[in-house]
């Protein structure tokens, strides 16, 4: 498993990490979630993917497109966050 | 088994056999492709009895190569695409394949498996030229497949599967499940797992269409089922859990008429959830193991009248429950499950000792398989599964199994999943649960339901239970958690 200990900023808000961490049973507690973390190695299984996508949709009030729900989308926190943030930008109030 | 495909090609030439992400093959096209593969194998000098390792995702290429290898009289060795180098190299040494069929860079496959790059070929290369069907007929007792199954200890062992026994098992299963030519079977069980693999045979026996989309994530399963208008869903409990979760964000049920379950017991909660999502579906619990493919199949919805049953033995086979000295016990008494019939496979590949321990030739009845599983029969001959031998242990002088404790944990309010790992060297019995409640509350509830010796010492609340590629709870991963659990 990739365990990163370095600091550095992450692109997402706190709630994204709060949604993610409980779905990573193999990630030791207090280990930082870094953008390139291998989510599968950290314990994200296929049920976790379902749960994660559903929670992300609920929390951010977005609806992911069917075509976005792929293995690549949940490779790392960075890949998923890119999709989420694209929706947040596109669906932000005042832009639609 | 390619005879089954040839018959399907005559009966339903224009019906779709296998659909994957890149298109669909009719039964006639699939049979033709398998002849091309057999010719391609002959050109490469593959002879009867040679092993051919298939490291392919489920799809048309897998089906074409599978039937082509069988037609050539060679032996299919399917290996999961996620199997790591350690196990791959062990399988290569054990099975000694003459050829490896894989997608992608042959040099990387060769490196991972540990063979020369010249021994790796793509499905497209095998399909390249059509050839006459020059192959000699394949005798029924010839080996069709080596199916690797994880042993409780050590490296995976291959079960030797001859054509006639595979065919008997497939036909006996089809006789119970009754797939038909209007069915669309959406399988997300890997083809390297026998339950996934046999979907091809069940469909060929019935003219049904098999949809294999390993390129999609499980999270799109419900949508895919709707898109292809799936009527049959072969499930393992982890897939059932995913469907139930998906149904909460997604409405609109596909026309599913039949849901089968194997791999591990389907909980009553999952079964009732599936009945909610698929109102027209009948649910069929089953039980089996690679060593004889399938052991029992329940009647549709029989679980409602006989909770916990995995059904009766396949027609033409026998199941008995025996005590430690091998004598049959009375109905209702738990003992080891023993299986006899033409579906019992031909032992473990190159493992005479392991084979002798489990497979016993009987003068009259054929081969008897000691499953190493425990269970009981009822007066009506229905089987109830109690646990694997490894799940049974003694604690404070009391014999118990993980399943009875898991059943109690699942009975505790707000516990949605539970697993118990038998005590290790330190003697600690640990329960893992998925629940919104505190571990101490869960244990208190368990203590009020079961005798003290069976109450776990420790309870760990997890967001979910880790699962293996086959959808079973990954007990090794749970044991690995010991190191980091508080």
Interface residues (C-beta under 8 A of the other chain):
Chain A: X22 X23 X25 X26 X28 X29 X43 X45 X46 X47 X48 X49 X50 X51 X53 X54 X57 X66 X69 X70 X71 X74
Chain B: X216 X217 X218 X219 X220 X223 X238 X241 X242 X245 X246 X248 X249 X462 X463 X464 X466 X467 X477 X480 X481 X484 X486
